């Protein structure tokens, strides 16, 4: 850096170096720019790794892998889940009330549904091609990668808030819209192979009345109806404590992920594990294309990329237990919660933010 600052205009454009036994090589502005961009991504990743949210997850994961007797009460975990869903939905509704309903909102919802329905086919193809996984389990896993992880979404919103970057408030509605279509795509993949995926009333109830969807959408409409006045009334409940509660939730998620990794390591090969890392990146590219087509802000682009890159570990596993009981939970839970979830928290979100900023000019 000092060399660059001290160089004249000509040497700024191309810096030449020669070693006694080596040919001349040069550093051009393009190469320097790439190095600077990689440094920025690395700095964002380190910053995210050192956040209380990610460290809480790491603590739970390490404790579980070390077979500690640390546990999280099931009732408390359920209560925290309900709190997070209500807070997310409510704040999203307030943002929509402030923003107003327009064409972009409708198109964003449509884009979310299309992404959720399409990504399972991409995931299924990759799993069959590179891991050799059977059709039934590949379809079950693929459904998880079309649906979304609401906690990954929350982590992305926290990153935006920490950097003062705004986003479209209705993205929480897009998140709710992306829960169910992937399940239908996964079942179609199975029934196409005549392996017995079934669409009965119990499954439809599981999809449409899933508790997380009902609470998220319901809180969204409450926030939409009451607006900023409603937010002011309960601000001390859903704003100030939010990140602290999220830390406790991720501590529990780390414990769950560690248990899943211990159970599922024998069922997963190198190809499946690589899929758990590369599929989020592929999904984020789909989300970025959709965000650019919609003209979303930098924050909105990051959130849509994160939604497309995440993998469900709540709604879809519940549906798979009903529709595809023969599928192996150790496979789809280990990939979604044990591989993709920590990847997105530590590396994925900083990477997606950097790309979103570069592509949207944010």
N, C-alpha and C positions, 0 to 999 in steps of 0.2 A: 504494500500500500504506500509506504514511504517512497519507494522507487517510482511509483506511478505519479505521485504528487510532485516529485522533483523533476520529472522528465519534461522536455519541451513538447510542443504540439505534435511534431513529427514522431517522436519516440513514444508518445502516448498511443498513437495508432498501431504501432507494431514494435514490440520489445524483442531485441535479438540477443541470444546467448550463444556462446561457443565454449565447449570444453576441449581440452587438448587433443583428445582422440575421438571426438564426436563431431558430426555435422552440425551446421547451424540449425537451430529450431527457434520458433517464434511464438509468442503469445499474442493473439489478436483480441480485439474487443469482444468478439463473439464467444471465444473460449473463456475470457475473463467473466463475461456475463453469465455463462453457464455455471461457473464456479460460485459466483455470488448467489445465484438462485439456489444451488444445492446447499450452500451455507445457510440460506434463509429457511429452507425446508428443515434442515437439521436443527436450527435454533428453535423453530416452532415445535418440532417433535420433542426436544429436550424440555422445553417449557411445559408442554402438555404432560410429559412423563413426571415432572416434578410437581404437578398440581395435586391437591389433596384428593381430588376425585379418583385419579388414576392410581395414586399410591394406596388408597383404600382398597381398590380392587386387587392390587398387587399383594397387599397384606393378607387378604382372604385367600387368594390363590396359593401363596407360599405356605400359609397355615394348613390348608387342605392337603397340598402335596407332601408336606412334612408329617401328615397324619396327626395334627394337633387335635385336641378335644374341643377346640373352639367351635361353637355352634351359634346359630341365630334362631331365636324362637320363631316358629312358623307363623304364629298369629301376628307377631311384630312385623315380619317380612310382608305379610299380606296387607297390614295397615299402611305400611310405608308405600307399597305399590299403589294402593288406592289414593293416597295423598299426592303422589307424583302425577298420576294420571289426571286427577282433578285439577291440580295446579297448572299443568301444561294446557289442558283443554280450556280452562277458564281464561288464562292469559291470551291464548290464541283467539278466543271469541271476542275479547276486549279489543284486540288489535284489528280484527275484521270490522267491528263496530266503528272504530276510529277511521279505518281506511275506506270502508264502504264496499258494497258488492259490485263487481264489474266483470267485464268479459275475461280479463286475465285470470280471475279467480276460477271461473268455469273451465277455462282451458287448462289451468293448472291441475284441477281435479281430474279432468279427462286424461291428461298426461300421466298422472299418478296411477290411474287405473290401467292404462295401456302398459306402463312400465312394469307394474306388478304382474300383469298377465303374461308379458313377453319374457321377462328375465328367467323364469323357470325353464323355458325351452332352451335357452342358452346354457344354463347350468346343467341341465340334463345331458345335453350333447357333450359338454366338456367332461362330465363325470364318466359317461359311457366310453368316451374316446381315450381318456388318459388314466382312469383308475380301474377300468374293467368291472365296475360295480354293477350288480344285477339291476334289472329294470325297476323292480319294486322299490328297493332302497334308494336308487338314483332319483326316482320320481319323488320320493318322500323328502330327500335332501333338497332337491330342486325347489320344492314348494317353500322351504324356509328362506331361500335366497331371492324369492320374488316378493315375499312379505317383508316386514320391517321390524327393527329393534327400536322400541320407543326410548330405551335408555341411551342408546347410541345417539339418537336424535336429540335427547336432552343434553348430552355431553357436547354436541356440536353447538347447540344454542348457548351453552355456558362459555364456550370458546369465543363465540361472537360477542357476547356481553362483556367478556373480559377485555376485548380489544375495541370496544365501542363501535362495532359494526352492526348496522340495523338490517332487518330482514322482513319479508312479507309475513304478517301475522297469521295469514290463512294457511301457512304451510302445515300447521297442526291438523287442519282439515284434510290436507293432502295425505298426511301420515295415516289418518283414520281410513281414508279411501283405499290405501294400498295394503291393508291387512288381508282382505278376503280373496281378491281375484287370483292370487298366486295359489291358493288352496284348490280352486277349481281347475287351474291349469295342471297342477300335479296329479289330480284325479283323472283328468283326461289322458295324461301320459300313461297312466297305469291301465285304464280301461281300453286304450288303443292296443295295448299288448295283451288284452284279455286275461289280466291277472286278478280281476275281482275287486277293483276299487268301487265303492258303492255310494250312490247319492240318495240317501233316504232322509226322512223328516228329522231324525236325530242329528244328522250331520248338518243339515241346513240350519237347525236351531243353534248348533255349536258355532257355526260361521257367523250368522247374522246377529245372534244374541250373546256373543262372547262378552264376558264381563268387562274386559279392557276396552273393547270398542264402544259398548254402551256408555261406560263412564266417561271416556274421552269425548265422545260426540255430545253426550248430555251436558258435561261441563262447558264444552265449547258453546253450546246454545245459551246456557245461563250467562256466560261472559258476554256473548253477543247481545243478549237482551238487556242486561244491566249496564254494560259499557263501563266507562271510567268511574262513574259514581259507585258502581258495585265493587270495582277493584279497590277503591279507596276504603270501603267499609271493611274489607278483609285483607288489606295489604300486609298487615303484620303477620298474617297466618300463611299466606301463599308466596310471599316474595322474600322476606328476610330469612326464614328458616330453610329455604329451598335447597341451597347447595349443601348445607350440613346434613339434611335428611338424605340427599343423594349420595353422600359419602357412606352413610350407613347401608344404604341399599346396595351400593357397589361392593362393600365389604362382604355382604351376603352372596352377591353374584360371584365374587372370587371363590368363595367356599364351594358354591355349586359347580363352578367351572372346573375346579381342581378335582372334585369327586368324579365328574364326567370324564376328565382326561385319564384318570386312573382306570376307570371301567372300560373306556373305549379305545385305549391305545392298541390293543391286540386286534381290533376289528378294522383298523385303518392302515392303509399302506402309504408309501411316499406320494403317490399320485393324488390320493384323497386329501392328504395334508397340504400339498401344494395348491390344490383347488381352493381350500379354505382361505388362502392368502391372495391368490390371483383373481378369484371370482369377485371379491369386493372392488378391486381396481377396475375390472371390466364393467361391473355394474355402475360404478361412479362415472365412467365415460358415457354410458347411456344417459345417466342423469344430467350430466353436463350438456350434452347435445340438446336434451329437452329444455333445460334452463335457458340456454342461449336462444333457442327458437321462441321461447315464451317472453324473452326480454327481462328475465328476473334480475334483481340486484345481486351484488356479490354475496350477501348473506343468504338470499334465497337460493342462489346457485349452490352454495355450500350445503344447505339443508337438503335440497333435492338430490345432490350427489351422495350425501350421507345416507339418506333413505334408500336410494338405489343400491348402495354398497353394503347395507346392513343385512342381517339375517335374523329372522324371528326365533325366539326361544320361549314364547308364551302362547300366543294364539295358535300358531301352526302345529306345535307338538300336541296341543289339546285336540285339534281336529284330526291329526294323524292317528292318534290313539283310537279314535272312533272309526275312521274311514279305512285305515290301513294298519290294523293291529299286528299284522305279520311283519311289518317293517321294524328294523332294529333301532330302538331309541338311542342306544349307545353311539351309533354312527351319526345320526342327524343332530343330536344334542351336543356331542363332542365337537363337531365341525362348527356349528353355529355359535355355541357359547364358549367353547374351549379354544378355538382357533381364530375365527373371524372377529368375534367380539373384542378380544384383547388387541388384535391387530389394528382394528379401527380406532380404538381408544388411544393407542400409543403412536402409531405411524400414519394410519389412514387419514384421520381428520386433519392433522397439519398439512399432509400432502394435498388433500382435496381443497383446503383453504388457499394454499399457494396457487394451485392451478386455477381456481375460481377467480382469484384476484388478477391473475395474468390474463385470463380470457375475457373478463368483464371490465377490466380497467379500474377495479376497485382498489 
